[in-house]
């Protein structure tokens, strides 16, 4: 299973579809080793996602595990969050990792290890780095 990019929206938000993919792979014990350290990591993208929506990781993981499909998850997610939260997250998320933004310093530190193909002077976002890394 290929992970959807974090820019793919589900329930009107970035990253939810990708997180669903990660949970399903983790539950099937097929999440690649290089994704294990970022899975539900409070200091990373997943953690920022949960914080933005004031949601516990285990709550969303359990919903994903019990849902029939993505649409059920999307409907539940919309019922648990406000449109203002979703809009605020989307505006915040697209700049993650840029110098001077959330994850900027952390991303700079882990970039060489997690994304070795990126140039040293990379000033793109976390979303752009993921797309670059996972392009076909």
C-alpha positions as CSV (number, residue, x, y, z in Angstrom):
1,X,0.0,0.0,0.0
2,X,1.3,3.4,-1.0
3,X,0.8,6.2,1.5
4,X,-1.2,9.1,0.3
5,X,0.6,12.4,0.3
6,X,-0.1,14.8,3.3
7,X,-1.5,17.3,0.8
8,X,-4.4,15.0,0.0
9,X,-7.4,16.3,1.9
10,X,-10.0,14.1,3.6
11,X,-12.7,15.7,5.8
12,X,-11.4,19.0,4.4
13,X,-8.0,18.6,6.1
14,X,-4.4,17.8,5.1
15,X,-2.7,14.8,6.5
16,X,-5.8,12.8,7.7
17,X,-5.8,10.5,4.7
18,X,-2.1,9.8,5.1
19,X,-2.5,9.1,8.8
20,X,-5.2,6.6,8.0
21,X,-2.9,4.8,5.6
22,X,-0.2,4.8,8.3
23,X,-2.6,3.3,10.9
24,X,-3.8,0.6,8.6
25,X,-0.2,-0.4,7.7
26,X,0.8,-0.4,11.4
27,X,-2.2,-2.6,12.3
28,X,-1.2,-5.0,9.5
29,X,2.4,-4.9,10.7
30,X,3.5,-3.6,7.3
31,X,4.4,0.0,8.2
32,X,8.0,0.4,6.9
33,X,10.7,0.7,9.5
34,X,11.7,4.2,8.4
35,X,8.1,5.4,9.2
36,X,8.0,3.8,12.7
37,X,9.8,6.7,14.5
38,X,7.3,9.3,13.1
39,X,4.2,7.2,13.7
40,X,2.1,9.1,16.4
41,X,5.3,10.9,17.4
42,X,4.2,13.9,19.6
43,X,7.2,15.9,18.3
44,X,6.5,15.3,14.7
45,X,3.8,15.9,12.1
46,X,1.3,13.4,13.7
47,X,1.8,15.0,17.1
48,X,1.1,18.5,15.7
49,X,-2.0,17.2,13.9
50,X,-3.4,15.7,17.2
51,X,-2.5,18.9,19.1
52,X,-4.2,21.1,16.5
53,X,-7.5,19.1,16.9
54,X,-7.1,18.6,20.7
55,X,-7.4,14.9,20.1
56,X,-5.6,11.9,21.6
57,X,-3.8,9.7,19.1
58,X,-5.4,6.5,20.5
59,X,-8.9,8.0,19.9
60,X,-8.3,8.5,16.2
61,X,-6.4,5.2,15.9
62,X,-9.4,3.3,17.4
63,X,-11.9,5.1,15.1
64,X,-9.8,4.1,12.1
65,X,-9.6,0.5,13.3
66,X,-13.4,0.3,13.7
67,X,-14.5,2.2,10.6
68,X,-15.9,0.6,7.5
69,X,-14.1,3.1,5.2
70,X,-12.6,6.5,4.8
71,X,-15.9,8.2,4.5
72,X,-17.0,7.0,7.9
73,X,-13.8,8.3,9.4
74,X,-14.2,11.7,7.5
75,X,-17.8,12.1,8.8
76,X,-16.7,11.3,12.4
77,X,-13.7,13.6,12.2
78,X,-15.9,16.5,11.0
79,X,-18.3,15.8,13.9
80,X,-15.3,16.0,16.3
81,X,-13.7,19.1,15.0
82,X,-14.8,22.6,13.9
83,X,-14.4,24.2,10.5
84,X,-12.3,26.9,12.2
85,X,-9.9,24.2,13.5
86,X,-9.7,22.6,10.1
87,X,-9.0,25.9,8.4
88,X,-6.4,26.9,10.9
89,X,-4.7,23.5,10.6
90,X,-4.6,23.7,6.8
91,X,-3.0,27.2,6.9
92,X,-0.5,26.1,9.5
93,X,0.4,22.7,8.0
94,X,1.3,23.9,4.5
95,X,4.3,25.8,6.0
96,X,5.6,23.2,8.4
97,X,9.3,22.9,8.3
98,X,10.2,26.2,6.7
99,X,12.8,28.2,8.5
100,X,11.2,30.1,11.3
101,X,8.0,28.0,11.4
102,X,6.8,25.1,13.4
103,X,9.1,22.1,13.0
104,X,11.6,24.4,11.2
105,X,14.6,23.7,13.5
106,X,13.6,20.0,14.1
107,X,13.2,19.5,10.4
108,X,16.5,21.0,9.7
109,X,18.1,18.6,12.2
110,X,16.5,15.4,10.9
111,X,16.4,16.3,7.2
112,X,19.8,14.9,6.4
113,X,19.0,11.6,8.0
114,X,15.3,11.2,6.9
115,X,15.6,12.9,3.5
116,X,19.2,12.4,2.4
117,X,18.4,13.3,-1.2
118,X,17.4,16.8,-0.4
119,X,20.1,19.5,-1.0
120,X,21.8,21.0,2.1
121,X,20.2,24.4,1.4
122,X,16.6,23.0,1.2
123,X,14.1,25.5,2.4
124,X,10.9,23.6,1.4
125,X,8.2,22.3,3.7
126,X,7.8,19.0,5.3
127,X,5.0,18.2,2.9
128,X,7.3,19.0,-0.1
129,X,10.0,16.9,1.4
130,X,7.6,13.9,1.7
131,X,6.4,14.4,-1.8
132,X,10.0,14.6,-3.1
133,X,11.0,11.5,-1.1
134,X,8.1,9.4,-2.2
135,X,7.8,10.4,-5.8
136,X,7.7,7.6,-8.3
